[in-house]
Amino acid sequence: MARQGRWDIFCTVIDNYGDIGITWRLARQLVREHNIQVRLWVDDLESFRHLRPEIRPDLDRQTIFDVDVCRWRTPFPNSEPGAVVIEALACHLPIEFEQAMARQPVKPVWINLEYLSAENWVAGCHGLPSPHPRLPLTKFFFMPGYVPGTGGVLREAALLRQRDAFLTSSEEQDAFWRTLGVPPRQTGELLISLFSYENQAIGGLLSSWAEGSEPIRCLVPVGKGLGDVAQFFGRTGLEVGASLRRGNLTVHCLAMLDQDAYDRLLWACDCNFVRGEDSFVRAQWAGKPLIWQAYRQEANAHGAKIEAFITLYCQAMAPECTDALRRLWRAWNEDGHAGAAWPAFWSHRGQLTEQATGWLTRLQAIGDLAGNIVKFCNEKSK
């Protein structure tokens, strides 16, 4: 049973939409599955509208799928804090709201929801308290992760059932392709989704696919990597709906998909290139081979995150398969020769698919992030 009362979630929108994507999924799941009233504070409603077209950026408050979406503005409006306050993904609460929390006779459970990582230190920091230096408040670090003792990752209760139903229904898949405006899968064709940041490795990868012996259809949602795709075809840009072909490669440019449609794209493809955190997690739940482009950080801090995940993910894989995966992931994240690394990677398609499926069982064993947060907050409020 969730702690009674409203919950507040605070999110600042980063230019790549991952932060709002994660917090929106969390808010929606808390409402749907745990019957919690959620108030989601967002500082950039215009960007949020790219993920949820229903959003009206001119409103200070609106309700979308039973989530109260509120504009986070300065100065911050006078608001009574909820029973739980989640400070998501490196944002900082308004000082006015912190002071209001301190005035509450029963202090809210204050959660600092961190970014996801497979690094060894994560489990040791999960759940640690951090007393406020001036106010009678304590913040708790909640660390998403892939091992017991962490907060797990986001997964709706019905997600895997929905995926399995989609993959066993040719009618549902055909209808999905029609909504995207692209033909359904052709016999013998390899389907790959490509969602990335800017990446100089894109040209070499596309060239490898175009010159290969296997027909490949690459589906590219609008995003930062689209310019590199356009450059490969000798163009300055690509419009939504564009379909281009070179050799054995066909590329379709898709509109920016809402979260549910993007899940279906990941399920429908044989291999998925993903970026950041939100699409990375969704690709893992798709149970298909994947290649991750991490968000670049100063001093190559993202490199440690990549290596930590590879080490954990590949524990049960044969050394030659692990080596092929590591070479491609490194090339993809270092603007390297991803095209040269692709054939060895895909030669292990069977084992990569088996590993992706087995990984799901491991993730399910540690519980989903929303459920784990509810349990944690219930324990702290006793």
C-alpha positions, 0 to 999 in steps of 0.5 A, a space after each residue: 500500500 502506497 503512502 497516503 497523500 499526494 506525491 510531488 515529482 520535480 523535473 528539469 527538461 534536458 535538450 534530449 528529453 530523457 529526463 522528462 521521458 523518465 519522470 513522465 513514465 514514473 508519474 504515470 505508473 505511480 498513478 495507474 498501478 499504485 493509485 497515487 495522486 501525482 503532481 509533476 512539476 516541469 520547467 519546460 512544457 513546450 519540450 514536454 509537448 514533443 513527447 505528449 502532444 496533449 500538453 498545452 504549454 500555456 497552462 500553469 496546471 493541467 491533467 494528462 492521464 490523471 497526472 497533474 502536470 504543473 509549470 515549474 516557474 520562478 518565483 515558485 508558486 505557494 504550494 503545500 508539499 505532498 507526502 513524498 517529494 522526488 527530486 529527479 535526475 540532478 535537478 534541485 528543488 526550489 528553495 521556497 518548496 524546501 522551506 514549505 517542506 520544513 514547515 510541515 508537521 510530518 516531514 515529506 519523504 524526500 527522494 533524490 532519484 539519480 541516473 541509472 548506472 551499472 557501476 559497482 558503487 551504486 548499490 553502496 549509495 542506494 538508500 543513504 540519507 543526506 541531512 539538509 545543512 540548514 533545515 530539519 529535512 533529510 534527503 534519501 538517495 535512490 539509485 536505479 540499477 541492475 543488481 539486488 540492492 539497487 532501485 531497479 529500472 522502470 517497467 510497467 506491470 503489463 509491459 511484457 504481456 503487451 510486447 508478447 501480444 504484439 509480437 504474436 499478432 501480424 495484424 497488430 504489427 501491420 497496423 503499426 507499420 501503417 501508422 508509421 507510413 512504411 511498408 511491413 517487413 519483407 521476407 529476408 529483411 533485417 529491421 534496425 532502429 537507429 536513435 542516436 546523438 550526433 555521431 561521426 560513426 553513422 556514415 561508416 555503419 550505413 556504408 557497411 549495411 549498404 554494401 553488405 549481402 543482407 537487405 536492411 531497412 533502417 528506421 530513424 526517428 527524428 533526433 540529433 543523429 538525423 543530420 549524420 544520416 542525411 550527410 551519408 546520402 549527400 543531403 543537408 537534411 531529411 524530412 519526416 517520411 523520406 525514404 532513401 536507398 543505397 545498395 542493400 540499405 533502405 532508410 526511413 525517416 520517422 516522426 518523433 514517436 510517443 513513448 508507446 509507439 517507440 516501444 513498439 518500434 523496438 519490439 518490431 525490430 531485430 536490432 536497436 541502436 539507442 541513446 541516453 537512459 530512457 530508450 536504453 532501458 526500453 530497448 532492454 525490455 524489448 529483448 532484442 540485441 542492442 547498441 547503446 550510445 551513452 550521453 557524453 560527459 566531461 573527462 570521459 565519465 560516460 566511458 566508465 558507465 559503458 564498460 560497467 554495463 558491458 561487464 555486467 551484461 556479458 557475464 554469461 556470454 562467450 568471450 568471442 561474442 563479448 569481444 565483438 559487442 565491446 568493439 562495436 559499442 566502443 566504436 559507436 561511442 568514440 566516433 570510431 569504425 562502427 561499420 568495420 565492427 558490425 559484421 563480427 557483432 551480427 555474426 553472433 546474432 543468435 547468442 545476442 538474442 538469447 542473451 537479451 532474452 535472458 537479461 529480462 529475467 535478471 531485471 525482473 528479479 530485482 523489481 521495477 523502479 516505481 514499485 521499489 520507490 513505493 516500498 522504500 517510501 512506505 518504510 521511511 514513513 513508518 
